[in-house]
Amino acid sequence: MSNQVMINGDSRKFELNPNVKLYALIDAGFVKTRLGNFSYAHPLYNESPYDATAELKLTIDHDLNHLTMVITDKSGLQKVNIFKNKSLSEMVSLLNYILKDLIQREIIVQVEG
């Protein structure tokens, strides 16, 4: 059983899909790190991807059983809550699109409850 994670400020919980496959991670844009883990980063922006102020980061361990998911600032050092500011609604929409894609690719599942 994998761990359940929440994105800072979001009420939804996610975990790794038990059927996750290595090729699905690669197809979705995950990159293998030097330690063997799989890392994914996607900028979240309002108008231009070149002016992104936040980034969604996911890491899956090499055994495909531990997930971390966080939204950070550009530097990657500070957690950002994009849900508390209404002017960031386009970022929330983009985040929802990315999460829906990862669910359809059977990488993550949303946990009910």
C-alpha positions as CSV (number, residue, x, y, z in Angstrom):
1,M,0.0,0.0,0.0
2,S,1.5,3.3,-1.0
3,N,1.4,6.5,1.0
4,Q,-1.4,9.2,0.6
5,V,-0.3,12.7,-0.2
6,M,-2.0,16.1,-0.3
7,I,-0.9,19.2,-2.2
8,N,-0.5,22.2,0.1
9,G,-3.8,24.0,0.3
10,D,-5.8,21.3,-1.6
11,S,-8.4,19.0,0.1
12,R,-7.9,16.1,-2.2
13,K,-5.7,13.1,-1.4
14,F,-3.7,11.1,-4.0
15,E,-1.6,7.9,-4.0
16,L,0.3,5.9,-6.5
17,N,-1.9,3.7,-8.7
18,P,-1.1,0.1,-7.8
19,N,-0.9,-0.6,-11.5
20,V,1.7,2.1,-12.3
21,K,4.1,1.0,-15.0
22,L,7.6,2.3,-15.7
23,Y,6.9,3.1,-19.3
24,A,3.9,5.2,-18.2
25,L,6.2,7.3,-16.1
26,I,8.6,7.9,-18.9
27,D,5.7,8.7,-21.3
28,A,4.4,11.3,-18.9
29,G,7.7,13.1,-18.6
30,F,9.2,11.6,-15.5
31,V,13.0,11.6,-15.4
32,K,15.1,9.0,-13.6
33,T,17.4,10.6,-11.1
34,R,20.9,9.4,-10.3
35,L,19.5,7.6,-7.2
36,G,17.0,5.7,-9.3
37,N,13.9,7.6,-8.3
38,F,11.6,9.2,-10.8
39,S,11.1,13.0,-10.8
40,Y,8.5,15.1,-12.5
41,A,8.3,18.9,-12.6
42,H,5.8,21.1,-14.5
43,P,5.6,24.9,-14.3
44,L,2.3,26.4,-13.2
45,Y,1.5,29.8,-14.7
46,N,-1.3,32.3,-15.3
47,E,-0.5,33.6,-18.7
48,S,2.9,32.6,-20.0
49,P,4.9,29.4,-19.3
50,Y,8.0,31.5,-19.5
51,D,6.8,33.6,-16.5
52,A,5.8,30.7,-14.2
53,T,5.8,31.6,-10.5
54,A,5.2,28.1,-9.2
55,E,6.0,24.5,-10.1
56,L,4.4,21.2,-9.5
57,K,6.9,18.6,-8.4
58,L,6.4,14.8,-8.0
59,T,8.9,12.2,-6.9
60,I,8.3,8.5,-7.0
61,D,10.9,6.2,-5.4
62,H,12.7,3.5,-7.4
63,D,10.5,0.8,-6.0
64,L,7.4,2.6,-7.3
65,N,5.7,2.6,-3.8
66,H,6.3,6.1,-2.3
67,L,5.0,9.3,-3.8
68,T,5.7,13.0,-2.9
69,M,3.8,15.8,-4.4
70,V,4.4,19.6,-3.8
71,I,3.9,23.0,-5.4
72,T,6.9,25.3,-4.9
73,D,8.1,28.7,-6.0
74,K,10.5,29.1,-8.9
75,S,13.5,28.4,-6.8
76,G,12.0,25.2,-5.5
77,L,12.7,26.1,-1.9
78,Q,9.4,27.4,-0.6
79,K,6.0,25.7,-0.7
80,V,3.3,27.7,-2.4
81,N,-0.5,27.5,-1.8
82,I,-2.2,28.4,-5.1
83,F,-5.6,27.7,-3.7
84,K,-5.9,30.7,-1.4
85,N,-5.6,33.4,-4.0
86,K,-8.5,33.8,-6.6
87,S,-6.1,35.5,-9.1
88,L,-4.3,32.1,-9.4
89,S,-7.4,30.3,-10.7
90,E,-5.6,29.6,-14.1
91,M,-2.8,27.8,-12.2
92,V,-5.4,25.7,-10.3
93,S,-7.0,24.8,-13.7
94,L,-3.6,23.8,-15.1
95,L,-2.9,21.8,-12.0
96,N,-6.2,20.0,-12.3
97,Y,-5.5,19.2,-16.0
98,I,-2.1,17.7,-15.1
99,L,-3.5,15.6,-12.3
100,K,-6.3,14.4,-14.5
101,D,-3.7,13.4,-17.1
102,L,-1.7,11.5,-14.5
103,I,-4.8,9.7,-13.3
104,Q,-5.7,8.7,-16.9
105,R,-2.2,7.4,-17.4
106,E,-2.7,5.2,-14.3
107,I,0.2,6.9,-12.4
108,I,-1.8,8.3,-9.5
109,V,-5.3,7.8,-8.1
110,Q,-7.5,10.1,-6.1
111,V,-8.4,8.7,-2.7
112,E,-12.0,9.1,-1.7
113,G,-12.8,10.2,1.9
